[in-house]
Amino acid sequence: MDSLKGKGKGSKGASSSSKLDLLKEWTNWSLKKAKVATHYGFIPLIIVVGMNSDPKPHLFQLLSPV
């Protein structure tokens, strides 16, 4: 029975520095995902907003440079 005690990592919980590291890793991961979503979602969002505007332009009119 005594041999089972003290094995493995701490049973009382993670130290505050490892919690801080975990928070930093999660924050970096989520910001990277948000950056990719913003990068690929911005132009389609503008097209959708333009299609729902009052004069109701055609898609060709939205995408043409003139």
Secondary structure as the mmCIF struct_conf table of DSSP 4:
data_model
#
loop_
_struct_conf.conf_type_id
_struct_conf.id
_struct_conf.beg_label_comp_id
_struct_conf.beg_label_asym_id
_struct_conf.beg_label_seq_id
_struct_conf.end_label_comp_id
_struct_conf.end_label_asym_id
_struct_conf.end_label_seq_id
HELX_RH_3T_P HELX_RH_3T_P1 ASP A 2 LEU A 4
TURN_TY1_P TURN_TY1_P1 LYS A 5 GLY A 6
BEND BEND1 GLY A 8 LYS A 9
BEND BEND2 SER A 11 LYS A 12
HELX_RH_AL_P HELX_RH_AL_P1 SER A 16 MET A 51
TURN_TY1_P TURN_TY1_P2 ASN A 52 ASN A 52
BEND BEND3 SER A 53 SER A 53
TURN_TY1_P TURN_TY1_P3 ASP A 54 PRO A 55
HELX_RH_AL_P HELX_RH_AL_P2 LEU A 59 LEU A 63
BEND BEND4 SER A 64 SER A 64
#
